[in-house]
Amino acid sequence: MRDKASVGDGIDAAWRSVPHPVVVVDRTGTVRALSAAAQTLLPEVAPGATLADNAEWLARAHDEYVRAPDADVPAGTLGGSRVEAHPTPLPSGLVAWWLVIGDTERFLHDTQQALQRERERATFLDDASAVLMASLNHDRCMEATVQMAARYLADAAVVVAPDTGRDVVIVCGGPDGTEQHSIAADPADVPGLSEALRGFPPVPSRWIDPALMPGWLIPRHFRGPVGSVLITPLPGHGVPAGALVLLRHTSQAAFSEGEELFARLFAARAGAALSAARLYAEQSAITRTLMKDLMPPQLRRRDEFELAGGYRASADHELVGGDFYDVHPAETPDGETLVVLGDVCGKGLEAAVLTGKIRNTLQALAPLADRHEDVLRLLNSALLSPDNSRFATVVLASVARRDGHVALRLTCAGHPAPLIVRNDGTVEAADTRGMLVGALPQFRARSVETTLAPGETCLLYTDGLTEARGGPLGAEVFGDERLEAAMAQCAGLPAEAVVERMMMLASEWVTDREHDDMAVVAITAPRRTHLSAVDGHTPGRYIA
């Protein structure tokens, strides 16, 4: 008897947790178990009682089902409500009677509608995630948030940016599109808004009086009085990303609890997207600030000589890399301008950081520019590291105007020798060489001096140009011979044209293949020209 009682207690405990009204009956009509929901319909029924004493129509239906399982679905009244009973056979001859209150067809219809509504909401949330995460532009993300919210959640939507202590930035959305405003207003004047901007849990919409909404928070296209308002925070990554305000007309139903929950689910996705976009914008601003000093400088023509530079990183999506050039103008009218071009070990951002250190060091050493070997020796000491992994090749060119010519002093430190193209098309390699900087404690280099006549050019370049692989077969290096042949065709050209020619040839050679960083600088002695007119009326002409 004790064993049977314990089994019965176990069956009853299991069925009591079922959320739907259900009664478990044996073949004799004795109730073996019932759910808590069924207990409210049959308050007098307990395990061990018989159906005939409490629900005669259900007892008769049970007897008929035991004799003929295919009988029609019975219906009757329990607790003043119409109830349909649907049987499910269980082991040991038990039958579970599922009690459906009301019209079954209506119940199924409502269930299908609820299921369809949840499917539509799930689809909307998936689409919202895809749209919101498609762009890392913060303004576009705010616009997408209000557009989707106004289209699916309310008659109008407003996104309020996080409080910065200055004017409130809002983006309004509705049928006519979106508008962004910066307004001198206090979010504390709006019930629930300041709390939402601080990330507090949302205030239920039924607690917010629509009549308290200030005009600056209502979009211009919103016609008529506000019927209901929902304000929910936009949670970000540890920091609130703003607040979402949903507005409905008086003709629309107020926000239900289910709609408030759905709005918070959407706000969670929008907040994550806005937070990611804001973080990306902040990091981009920091990167631009840091990159500003790493970018190659803009070179311009001078009265004494022409300068032009070209640069292409190893990856097209990168702005800086391991090649660099710089110019340190002369401090006095008769002084020398120092032109620097170099190539550090490595690629990408790590190499760019090393180029920044070299450029800053050379800028500090610019007053010593008349002594190239001393400058390179000090740079070598600054770059030395325990593992000798921070080395570079550098070429220095001191440029000055002397007696109608451009005087050059060139010094290479492990770098390809500069090329000089004369007016007759002859190409010369400057006779200078030296050790890598940053590789060994000792440093030696040899300088060379030369001059450029008007129209002649000296080209400083990195080995990324000559070692670039491409051509018809895709694996052939560009090489020194092709570079010299190309330089021979640049005789008499201005510096910008020489650089443009070199960079164009390099791009055509490598096309879209992998390549190293490339950098070139052209130093040209300009041709002296003046405008001469035969008389005061006819056009003049240039004379070299």
Buried (B, 14 or more C-beta within 10 A) or exposed (E): EEEEEEEBEEBBEEBBEBEEBBBBBBEEBBBBBBBEBBBEBBEEBEBEBBBBEBBEBBBBBBBEBBEEEEEEEBBBEBEEEEBBBEBEEBEEEBBBBBBBBEEEEEEEEEEEEEEEEEEEBEEBBEEBBEBBBEBBEBBBBBBBBBBBBBEBBBBBBBBBBBBEEEEBBBBBBBEEEBBBBEEEBEBEEBBBBBBBBEBEEBBEBBEBEBEEBEEBBBBEBBEEEBBBBBBBBBBBEEEBBBBBBBBBBEEEEBBEEEBBEBBBBBBBBBBBBBBBBBBBBEEEEEEEEBBEEBEBEEBEBBEBBBBBBBBBBBEEEBBBBBBBBBBBEBEEEEEBBBBBBBBBBBBBBEBBBBBBBBBEBBEEBBEBBEBBBEBBBBBBEBBBEEEEEBBBBBBBBBBBBEEEBBBBBBBBBBBBBBBBBBBEEEBBEBEBBBBBBBBEEEBEBEBBEBBBEBBBBBBBBBBBBBBBBBBEEEEEEBBBEBBBEBBBEBBBBBBBBBBBBBBEBBBEBBEEEEBBBBBBBBBBBBBEEEEEEEEEEEEEEEEE
